[in-house]
Amino acid sequence: MAAARRVHADGGCEERGPEGSCPAVPPGATIPRVKLLDTLVETFLQKLVAAGSYQRFSDCYKRLCQLQPDVTQRIHDKFVAQLQASVREEISEIKAEGNLEAVLDALDRIVEEGKDRTEPAWRPSGIPEADVRSVAVPYFLQQRDALQRRVRRQEAENRRLAEAVLAGRRQLEQLEQQAQARQQAWQALHREQKELLGVLGEP
């Protein structure tokens, strides 16, 4: 971006605007990129109006200017006003469609957060395979660790369910044994009753 971005404590700028002057900001402050964009648009409009001055406009329509200078002045003023409004509207649409304000604010936050970093920023090595590995390998290792943790949790859950099934089977076997014992006891009791009835001579 061609406009001024940062003002040093001594009043100098890292980058100067189109006019070569710094905006009025406190020393050491960072100008938001959204404000820089608005400043650029206004500077462009000022230069556009200066390029299309009334003098140049009247030179193109000398006869009309000589006959009706007031009308020529009004036409020029209306033309300039409509041109400025059209440019501002177009810039506003571009900012809205591209969500530029949010993007530029996010970029400002990234720059502010990176001021305190001492380690060098990542740069591509020039070898695409190595760059892809440097990004992909940590991700895949993280995914592998996450999958291993899920597998361990699932295995523990499976062991718990298997133990519950075994406990249920043992309980079922015990119930079957109890039922068989009761059945045998009932059958023995029934035989004793029949034998007793036979001894007593009852049909």
N, C-alpha and C positions, 0 to 999 in steps of 0.2 A: 504494500500500500504506500502510495507516494506521499501521503500527508504525514505530518509530524506524529511520532508515536510516543516518545519519552522525553521528558525535560530533566536535565541534570541539575544538581544543586547550584552550579555556577550559572545557570540560565541558558546553557547551550542545548541544542537539540541533537538527538541521534539522527533524525531524519527531518527535513524541512518540507513544508507544504509547497503547493504550486507557486505561491508568491514569494517563497523563501523566508517566510516569517513564522514564528512559533505562536501557537495559541496561548491565551492567557490562562495558565494553570499554575498551581503551586509548585515550587521546586521539588524534584524527586517524584512527582506524581506521574501516573500512567494514564494516558487518555484512552477511554473506552473506544473500541473499534467502531461501535455503532455511531458514536459522536464524530469519529474521523470520517466515516462514510457520509454523514450529513454535511460535514464541513466541506468535503470534496464536491458534493452535489451543489452546495451554495456557491462555492468558488467557480465551479464550471458555469453555473447560471450567470454569475457576474461577468465572466469572460465572454459568455455568449451574448449578453446584452451589450457589452462594450463593443464586441465585433459587429453587432447589428445596431449601431448607434443611429440616432436620428439623422445625423449628418450624412452618413452613408446611405441611409434610406432615402433621404431627400435628393441625393445625387442621382439615384436611380429613377426618381419621378420628379425631375426638375420642373417640368411644365405644370404638373398638378400642384406642386409646392408653390410655384409662383402665382398660380391662379387662386388656390385655396390653401394657404399655409395652415390655418387652424384645422381644417379637415385632414390634411396630411399628418399633422401632429397627433390627432385623435386616432387615426388609423394605425400609426406607428405604436402609440401607447397600447392600443388594444391588441395589436399583433404581439408585442413583447409580453404583455400580461398573459395572453393565451398560450404563448410558447413556454413561459415559465410554469404555468399551471399544468400544461401537458407533460413537461419533463418531470415535474414533481409527482404527478399521478403515475407516470410510467415507472419511476423509481420506487414508489410505494407499492405498486403491483409486483415488481420484481422482488422487493423485500418480503412481501407477504407470501408469494409463491415459493420462494426459496427458504422461507423461515429464517431470513438472514439475521434478524436481531437475536434470536435464540442461539443461532450458530456462532455469531460473533461474541456474544456474552460467554458461551461455553469455551470458546477459544481464549478469551481473556482469563477465565478461571484456570484453564490449563496452564497458561503462562505464569499466573500468579503462584499456582501450586508448585510449579517447577523451579521457582526462584531459589528455594532452599535446598535443592538437590545438588549434591557434590559429585555424584558419579556421572560419567558421560552418558549421553542419551544413545539409544540404540541406533545404529546405522547399518544399512545393508552391506554385506561383505563383498558383493559382486558375484558371488557364487549362488545361484538360485537354489540349488539343492541344499546347501548348508543353511541358507536363510530359512527355507521351509522346515528343515529339521529342527532348527533352533526354536521355532514357534510351535511346530506340531508335536515334537517329542514330549515336552513338558505336559502338553494337554493330554496326550494319549497315556502318559504315565499316571497322570491324575485320574483319568477315567479308569485305568486298570486298577489303581488302588481302591477307587470307589466300588468297582465291580467285585473285587476281592472281599471288601468289607460286606457287601450284600450277600456274597456266596457264604461267608462265614456265618452271617446272621441266619441265612436260610438253612444251612446245615445244622446249626444249633436248634432252630425251630423244628427241623425234621427229626432230630434226636429226641426232642421233647415229645413230639407226637408219637414217635415209635415207642417210647417208654410208656406213654399213656395207653397205647394200643395193647402193649404187653401186659400192663397192669389190668386192663379190662378183660383180656383173655384169661389171666389168672383168676380174676374174680368170677368170671363165667364158669371156669372149670370147678372152682370151689362150690358155686351154686349147683352145678350139675352133680357133683359128688354128694352134696347135701340132699339133693332131690333123690338120687339113687339110694342113699342110705335110708331116707324116709320111706321110699317105695319098698325097699327090702324089709324094713321094720313093719310096714303095714301088711306086706305079704306074710311075714312070719306070724304076726298077730292073727291074721285071717286063718292061717293053717291051724294055729292053736285053738281058735274058736271052733273050727270044724271038728278037730279031734275031741275037744271037750264035749261038743254036741253028740258025737258018735258014742262016747263013753256013757253019756247020760241016756242014750237011746232015743234021743229026739230026732225026728226026721229033719 
